[in-house]
Amino acid sequence: MREALTGLIERAELAVTAARPVVEPGRLDGVAAMIADARVRLDYPDDILVVALAGGTGSGKSSLFNALTGTDAATVGATRPITGEPLAAVPSGRGMALSGLLDHLGIEARVESVGFQHCLIDLPDTDSIEIGHRHRVEALMPRLDVLVWVLDPEKYRDAALHHRYIRPLSGYSDQFVFVLNQVDRLDEVARGEVLDDLERALTEDGITDPKVGATASNPTTGPITGIEDLRAALGSLAGSRLLYSKLLTDLEHAASGMIDAIGPALGYRQSLAAVTEDAVPSIAEGDEEGAVRGLTHFFESTGDEVGGPLGEMLSRFAATLPATVHSISGALRDAPASRIRIGRRRGRKAPTADQEAAIRTMLDEAIRPVTEAVAGRARAAAAAAELSVAVRSGSNRPL
């Protein structure tokens, strides 16, 4: 599967290169970054997942981080944002293997974990009053292998968490684990009710068959609970299968992003042929104004539909059409060898097939640069569509 993913990433990179000239500047930057991240991730071990703890202020992420990794590296606080920068706990002896990946993710703070086989990240709070903290989380989330959503009994249905994060990312539900922390604050009946309600909320978010656990990582009374179950659940995640599934989802989103940025098919050639067939006899009969009117309307409306650099090119070309048509007419008047004459004066025959063929050739030559640019758009759209089909085919293979 690694080899197949490498091929898909190469196809995605080529598709982005083909699409950039025909879409708005910057429109594909996010898609290109996603593809670049997929390539980088594939260069690092697939038996170690990069697992992150995500959640709001006071949910207990940092205490859960310490409990899972056997460290006290994360600072614990209950009522205000404590984690300003992400902190990574790397499995003993695997620091060098993941160093480059963590550098790429911009995660500088690192410790060695005890008894946890994956790389665990303690993220800043999703609802931090520090806007920079929230932006840091939002930039990192799509680039990580697994997200463990840490919720507490009071804010587990927080609308911002569900609507801003969980629901938009529901396409990655295979990479999600949900933990109701601080269950020591609930009696047995209330615990069951809250867990059931949490599952309902997640189903409403589009999470199919959510994986939900319960922990008390920093209890006010009694022992720490649920940590071994959570560690076992995370340890049982099939590293390569889960990672490859996540990267395929990334590439599927990249293909969709390219298709959206490029836009729908235009039917350009058929429409251009019809407009040209109307313009040729008009030019041959000396009706330059009529020919320009039809051609200008076509290229201006097509440019408006396409937008972006290509749309601007079409609009600029439309502005040159009066001069282009006048030049074609002049060239035909000045062609004594062919004795082509423009205009149907008294006693003169209608334009011949040879005359119209000459006009058509010159008109096609004038339009050729625009047609080639539109063909480039069609090739880019085809590359994105083919990538989408290939990714879906890969998603249906055993991982």
Secondary structure, DSSP 8 states (H G I E B T S, - for coil): -HHHHHHHHHHHHHHHHHHGGGS-TTTTHHHHHHHHHHHHHHTS-SSS-EEEEEE-TTS-HHHHHHHHHT---S---SSS----S-EEEEETT-HHHHHHHHHHHT--EEEEESS--SEEEE---TT-SSHHHHHHHHHHGGGSSEEEEEE-TTTTT-HHIIIIIITTTGGGGGGEEEEE--GGGS-HHHHHHHHHHHHHHHHHTT-SS--EEE-BSS-SSS--BSHHHHHHHHHTS-HHHHHHHHHHHHHHHHHHHHHHHH-S---HHHHHHHHHHHHHHHHHTT-HHHHHHHHHHHHHHHHHHH-HHHHHHHHHHHHHHHHHHHHHHHHHHT-TTTT---S--TT-----HHHHHHHHHHHHHHHHHHHHHHHHHHHHHHHHHHHHHHHHHHHTS--
